[in-house]
């Protein structure tokens, strides 16, 4: 979030791509070679997130420092606690199919499915997230401009062409 706030979309995308490749590698290794099934997917997610944190801490801590505030912690809990059921539901929707596939198909199918799922995320990592990182702050800053509606329409048209073109190229490859 800090890197997004600084509008460093290239760094954000690079870390996202690293996590994608690392996660794919972990999925294949744990699920296909070690035959861990769904637990391999879970451990892969944990390892991937720890690797992401290990990359980000040296970049963020020198700029922000370390500290603890009980008042801020209470605010964060009061804001975030109601979101936990929704986040859990999104986890089940995103990864629940792997449990079913593991039960009826086996670990190699789970690994292959997870690999395909990761490739589906490439558009988000390469195009959507960098675009949102750069566009959202800029669009808010120009909201009062007289020509903002035309500019919004043009940017969205170009973004849609880019996304559709990239998706088409991926599907043909």
N, C-alpha and C positions, 0 to 999 in steps of 0.2 A: 504494500500500500504506500509506503514511503517513496519507493522508486516511481510509482505511478504519480504521486503528488508532485514529484520533481519533474514530471513529464520526460522521463528517460526511457522512451519506448524501445529503443534498440537494446538497451541493457535488459529491460523487462522481457523482451522477446527472446533474447539470447539465453537467459536463465530458464525461460519456459521451454525452449528447444532442448536445452541440456536435460531438464527434468523429463521431457518426453523420451529422449533417447535412452537415458538412464533407466527410466521406468520400463520401457520396452525390453531392454536387456535383462533387467531383473525379472520381468514376467516370464520371458523365455527360459531363463536359467532356473528359476524356482518352480515353475509349473511344468515345463516340458522335460527338462533334464533331471530335476530332483523329484518330480512327480508329487508336488505338495498340494496340488489342486487349488481350491479356493483360498486356503490358508497362504499359499504362495502369492496370490494376488494381494491379500491383506498385508503380508510382510513386504511385498514389493512397494506398496503405497507408503508404508512407514519409512522404508529405506529411502525412497525417492524424496519424501518431504524432509527427512533429516539432511539429505545431500543438498537440497535447496536452501535450508537454513544455514548449513555450513558455508555455502557460497555467499549468502546475503549478510550474515553477521559482520564480517570484516568490512563490508561496504557501508553498512548503515550505522553501526555503533560509533565509529569516529565522528559522524555528523550529529548524532542524536544523544550520545552518551547513555549511561545506564542509570536507572533510578527507579524508585518505587513510591507510589502514592496510594494510601489506603482510600482516600476520597475518590481518586480516579478509578481505582479498582471497583469500588461500589457502583460508580456510574457505568462502567463497562459491563458489570454483571447485570445491572438493571436494564441495560439496553439489549444485551445479547442473550440473556436467559430465555426470553420468549421465542427466540429464533431457533433454539435447539430442536424442538419437535419437527419443524420444517426442514432443517438441515438433515436430520436423521431420515426423514421421509425421502429427501432427494438422494441420499446415499443408497437407500433401499431401491429406489427407482433406477438408479444408475448401475448398481452392482448386484442387485438381487437376481438378475437373469443368470449370472455366473454360478450361483448356488444351484439353480435348477439344471443348468447345463452340466455341471460337475456330477450331479446325481444321476442324470440320464445319459450323458454322453461320455464322460471321462475327462481326465486331466489334460490330455492333449487337445481336446476340443476347446477347453477353457482357455488354454494358452493361445491357440489360433484365433479364437474369438477376441481375446483381449488385445492381441496384436492388431487385428482389423479395427477394433474400437479406437486404438491409439492413432491409427492413420486417419480416422475420421475427425480427430481433434486437431489435425494439422492446420486446417483452415482457421480455426479459432486462434491458434498460437501464432501463425504467421501473418494473418490479416486482421481479424476482428479485434483482438486485444491491443495490438499496437495502435490501430486506428482509434479505438475508444480512449486509450491513454492520451493520445494527442488531441482528438476532436472534442471531447467533452469539455475540458477547461476552455478551449478556444471558442466553442459555440456559446458557452455561458457568457464569456467576455464580450461577444458581439451581439448579444440578445437585444439590446436597445437600438442597434443601428437601423437606419431606415431601409436598407437593402438586405436585411438578414434573411428574410423568407426566400428570396431568390438564391442567395448563397447557400442556405440549408438545402434547398431542392437540388441545386447543382452538385453539391458534395455528396448527397445521398444517391443521386443518379450515378455518379462516377464510382462510388463505393459498391453499389449493386452490380454494376458492370464488372468490376474487379472480382467480386466474390463469385458471381456466376461463371465468369471466365476461368477462374482458378478451379472451381469445382468441376467444370466441364473438362478441363485439362487433366485433372486427377482421375476422373472417371474413364477417360480415354487411354490413360497410361497403363 
